[in-house]
Amino acid sequence: MVWHELRLALRQVFAPEDFQLWLEPLAIVEEGPGRLLLACPNGFHLNWVRQRYLPKMQALAHEMGLAREIALTVTTAPQDQKQSAAVASTTSDSLPADGGPRQLDLPRLVGDLPRLNAHFRFETFVAGAGNEFALAAARALAQGQRFVSNTLFLVSDTGLGKSHLAQAVGQQVLTSLPGPRVAYLTAEDFANQMISALRNKRIDAFKERFRRGCDVLLLEEVQFLAGKDKTQDELGYTLDALLDAGKRVVFTGSQPPDKIKGLKRHLASRLGAGLTAPIEAPDQPTRVRILEAMAQGEGATVDRQVLECLAERLTQDVRRLQSALIGLLAKASLTRRPLNLELAQEVLGCLASDLRRLTPERIRDQVAQAYGLTPASLAGRSRRQAITRPRNLALFLCRRHTEASFVDLGRIFSRDHSTVMHGVEQVERSLAREPRIGQELAFLEQRLGV
């Protein structure tokens, strides 16, 4: 039997406690030619296995020639059409936990560009006092309503929802009839594509793609263009062409255009000529609603008092809220304990202990050692991927596990505030599409003892 053979192999690959807690409970639902369907005890168990173990299970099955596809479902799921849509497979885009549509792959997405995250829709955005203006502006632009101009600049620190809103505009535009063409990319992608077009003497095709080949441009992390004069000039001409044709543009950045150092005055003026919408950190009621949405996405029911406890203690960062909730759900599942206030206090105590124990310097040194580098190289000027990747992972871990600000991390890693934010955001985006990133982070966190 396929599952019997694969289980024996998995037992040798994973730690005994991991295998016993997460893989041992899996049960066969269907075992046929080229397909293995396994049942998990609950939705949280399914999400955890899918994120942490399924890529390795799939790879091992391929190596052993046992299965082309491994899929997961929930043991107690009713066998109706709605529940069957929740089956997750590694051979196709998995559905978001809220049951939304698959990741869009429509011809009206301009080719060879990053795809939109299926979860980033207006329906899944949790509104509150700090973001309701930005949400209203994004909705209005997506619906074709005119305000000051056809441009919207979303401003916030990392992790507060500007990428969610930008992509939600694209999602809504793509579902409209007749549908315009959407181009979604980061400022770094824009710069790299322009450089490639120049080198390969295809700059006319590059201009055609962005000036006449799209109707809605979504450009993230504008601060990356600081100091890149030629790319700024090209973006300025592209912006003029789009706006002259009545097309829509959404930008995101960590600061308003006039505050980004290294941005040329004429481009800053163009970017700031439209509507600028700041996004603030969520207040207490909004944090509770965010936790409720996260718990629902994980297939878990958590008492509101427990969520209020987490929201009261964790005020600065939405990622911290997610980390605390995942820790709470994992601890309840592993120890078979109820999701109550006592358990929440324990998780919060562990988080506080981790924050006191870990320092950015220790994270930097441990990450450097794990990749065979020196701490000095992570703080150096090299842009080689062999160094920038570990550096960005270290920055992400510093933000997740310490109270260090972007300014603090800039000092430690010899970088400015916007470059640190960009590095963290790169890792956040990669987590959604590269399972290996999550595995590397888990490995590094294990070394750090968190």
N, C-alpha and C positions, 0 to 999 in steps of 0.2 A: 504493500500500500504506500502511496506517495507520502501521505502525512506521517506515517510511521517512520519511514526512512528519513524524511526531512527533520522530524523531531529529534531523532538520534544525532543528526549532524548539528542541529541548533544547540543541543545540550552541550556540545563540545565547544561551541563558539561563544556563547554568552555565559556570564557569571551565574553560578547555581541559584543565587537568590533572585536574579532577574528572570531566569528561565522559570523558576517555580511560581513566581508571582504573576508574570505577564503572559508567558507562552504555554505553561501547563494547562491553564483553564480553557484554552481554545479547543473547540469541538468541530468535527467535520459536519458540514451541512450538505456539501455536494463535492464529489470527486470524480471528474470525468476527463476525457482527453484534452490535455492542454489547459485545464482549469481546476483550481482548488478553492472552494469557498469555505471559510472558517467562521464560526460564531464566537462572539465575545459576550461576556456576562452583562455588560451595560454599555451605554454610549461613551462614557468617559474612558472605559477600558479600550474600546475600539479606537478612539482618537489617540490614545497614548501609544498603542501598538502600531498604529498607522504611522505616527510621526517618528517613533524611536526605533522600531524593530522591522517594520515591513520592508524597507528598502534592502536591508541585509538578507531578510528571508527570501525576497524575490531573486536577489543576486545569487544566493546559494542554490536555490532551486534551478536556476539557469545553468550554473556550473555542474550540477549533478544530473542535468537533463530530465528533471522530474516534472516540471510544469512551466507553461508559458505565462500563466497568470495566477496570481494569488489575490483573492478578494476577501473582504471582511464584512460581516453583518452583525446584528445584535440578536442574541438568543431569544429574547422575549418579544421581538418585533412582530407585530401582526402582519400576516401575509396579504396585505392589500397593496394596491398600486402605489400609494403614497410612500409606504415604508420601504418597498422594494427599491425606490429611487435613492435610498440612503446607503446602498451598498457601495463601498469604496474599493477602487481597483487601482493598481499601480500602472496599468497599461492605458489609462485614459485620465483626463483631468478629473480629480475628485470633487465631489460636491461640497460646498460649504456646510457647516453644521446647522445653519439656519434653514437649510432646504432650498436655498436660492438657486438660480440658474448656473449652469456650468460656466467656466471661464470662457469669455467671448472669443471666438475665432472666426470673425466675419470678414467677408471680402472688403467691407468698407473701412476696416482698419488698415491704414497705410502699411504696406509690406515691409518686412525685415526690421520691424521696430518692436519694442517690448509690448506684450499683451497686457490688457487690463485685468486686474484682480477681480474675480467674480464676486467676492464678498464686499467690495467697496462700492456700495450703492447707497442712494439716499435713504432707502428703507432701513438699512442697517446702521446708519449714523445716529448716535445718541446725542440729541440736542440738549443744550443747557444755556445758562446765562452767558458763558464765555465764548460760545460759538454760534449762537442763533443768528447773528447778523451775517456771518460768513456762510452759513447754511442757506439762508434766504437769498443771498447774492448768487451763490452757485446754482441754486434751483432756477432763479430768474434767467441767468445766462443760458443754462441748458434748455430752457423752454423757449429761447429766442426773444425774451423780453429785452428791450433796450433801456439802458440807464445812461450814465455819463458817456460811456463808449462801449465797444464790444470786448474790452479786456477786463480781466479780474486778476488781481494779485493777492494770493493767500499767504499770510505771514504768521509763523509760529515757531516755537522750539520744536525739536524732533519729538515725535510720538503723540502729538496732540490732534491729529486728524486732517492736516492739509492735503496729504496724498490721498486720503480717503475721499475728500470732497472733489479734488481735481479729477480723479478717476470716475467718480459718480457722475460728473458732467458728461464724460465720454460714454458711460454706460447708458445714460438716458438718451443722449443724442443718437446712439446706435440703434435704439429701439423705436425711434421715430420714423414716420413714413410721410413723404419720401425721406430717406436717410442720407445725411451728409457723410463725408469721409473724415475720419478722425486720425490724427497723428499724436501718439503719446510717447514721450521719451524724456530723459533727464538732460540738463544742460551739458553734462559730461558726454552723453551719447551724441548730442548735437555737434559738439566740438570734435569728437573722434570721427564722426561721419564726414564732417567737412574736411578734416585733414586727409582722410582716406580718399575722398573725391579729388582733392588737389593732387595727391601723389599719383593717382591713377587717371588723371586728366578727364575726370567725369564731373567737374564742378557744375556744368550746365544741367546735368541730370539731377544733381543735388538741389540746385535752385528750383528746378521744375517740381520736384517732390514736395517741397515745403511752401513754395509761393503759389503754385497753381494746382498741386496734386492733393491738397487737403482743404477741408472747410472749417475744421476745428483743430487748433493746435493746443496740446496740453504739454507744457514744458516745466519740469520740476528742477528745484535746487539751482535757481539762477545765480546764487552767490558763487557757484563753481566757475563762472565766467570771469571773475575778478582777475584783472591783469592780462587777460587773453584778448588783446585789442582787435586782431583780425576776425576772430569769431564773433566778438561783440558787433563789429561793423556788419558782418553778414546777417546776424540776427536782427539788427536794426532795419536793414533793407527788407528782410523777410517780413518783419512786423508791419512795415509800411505797406507792402504789397497786399498782405492779408486784410489789413484794416481798410485800405482803399477799396477792396472788393467786398467789404461788408461782412467779412468772416470773423469768427470768434476765437479768442485766445485766453487761456488760463495759465498763469504763472504761479509757482510756489517758491518761497524763499524763507530763510531764517531771519531776515531783516527787511524792512522796507527798502525800495530801490535806492533812495537817496542816502541811506545809511551804509550801503555795501561799499567798503573800501576797494578801490581798484576797478570800479565800474565807471566807464566813460560817461561824461555828463549828458551827452545826447541820448544814450541808451537809457540811462536812469530816468531822464525826462519822459521818454516814450513809455517806459514801463509804468511810471507813476501817473501817466495821464489818464488812465482808467480808474477803476474802483479798487482801492486797497482795503482788504478785509482782514483784520487781525483775529487770531484764535488764541484765547487765553486758557490757562489751566482750568480743569473742571472744578466746580464747587462741590460741596458735600452731596446734595441731592443727585447731581449729575453723576458723581462717582458711584453712587449706589446703583443707579440705572445702568451704568456701564458694566458693573459687576453682574447685575442680573442678566444682561445680554450675553456676557461671557459665559456665565454658568449655563444658560440655555443652550449656547453653542456647543458646550462640552457635554450636553445631554444630562446635566445634573440639576437637582432641585436643592437649593440652599435657603435656609430660613433667613428672612429679611434682617433679623437682629444680627446675625453673623455677618452679613454683607455690610451692614451699617458699622459694625465694629472694624472691619477691614478699611472701609472708606474713611472712617474718622482718623485712623492712625497713618494712612498712606495718602498724602495730599499732593505730592509734587509731580508724579509721573504716572501716566496710564500704564506703562510697562510694569511698574512696581505692583499696580493693582493686579495685572494679569499673572505676574510671578507669584503673588501671595495666594491668589485663587487656585492656581494650578498646584501649588504646594499643599494647600488645604485639601483639595480633592485627592491628590496622590496619597497623602498621609492617611486620609479616611479609608481609601481603598486598600492600602497596604496593611493597615493595622486593624481593619474591620471595625473601626470606631465611628460613632455618629458624627455628623457634621454640625457640631454645636459650638457654643461660645468658648468652652474650655479648649477645644482643639484649635480654634481660631487664635486664641491667645498664645498657644504654644508655637504656632506657625509664625505669628508676628514676633514672638520672642526670638525665634531662630533667625528671622530676617534681620532683626536689630543686632543680634550677635554677629551675624555675618558682616553687616555693615561696619561694626566696630572693629572686627578682626582684620578685614581685608583693606588694603590700601592700594591706590593706583600703582604705586611703585612695585608692590609685590606682584600684582597682576602683570604688569609690564615685564618683570623679570621672569616670571613663570612661563608666560607665553613665548618669550624669546628662547628660553631653554627648551621648550617643547618643540620648537621649529629649528633648533640648532643655530640660533642667532645670538647676538649679543644685545643687551638692553640699549646700548648706544646706537646700534643699527636701526632699531625701531624708532628712535628719536632723530635719526639722520634724515638726509634729504633725498635718499634713493626712492625712485618711483617704480622699481622693478616689482612685478607681481609677487615674487617670492618674499618680498619684504612688506609691500603694501597690504597684502591679504592678512598676515599675522598682526600687523599694526592695527588694522581696522577691527579685527576680532578683539584685540586687547582693549581698544577704545570702547567697543560695545560692552564688553564685560565690566569695564570700569563704571560705565553708566548704569549697568544693571545691578551691580553689587556694591557700589560705594556711593557716598553723597557728593563726590567731586563734581564741580560744575564744568561746563565746557571750557571756561577760562582756565580753571585749575588744570584740566587735562592738556590744554594747549601749552601751558608752561612746562608740564612734565614731559610731553612728547615733542616739544619745540615746534608747535604749530599754532596757527591763529584759530580763533573761535569758530569761524565758518568752515574751515578745513576739518576740524574735529567733528562738527555736526555732520558734514558730508560723509565722513568715514563711517559714523554710526548708522546713518541712513542707508548707506550701501549694504551693510550687513542685514539690516531690517528687511530691505527689499529682496535680498538673496535668500533669506530664510524661507520665503514663500515658494520659491521655484527650485531650490537646490537642497535636497535632503542632506547632502554631505556637510553643508554648513552647520545644520543643527547637530549632526554627529560630532563635528569638530568642537563646537561649543560645549557639548555635553562632556567630551573628553577633557577639555580644559577646565571645566568646572569641577570635574572629579579630582583633577590634580590640585585644584585650589581648595578642595574640601568643602564645596558648597553644593 
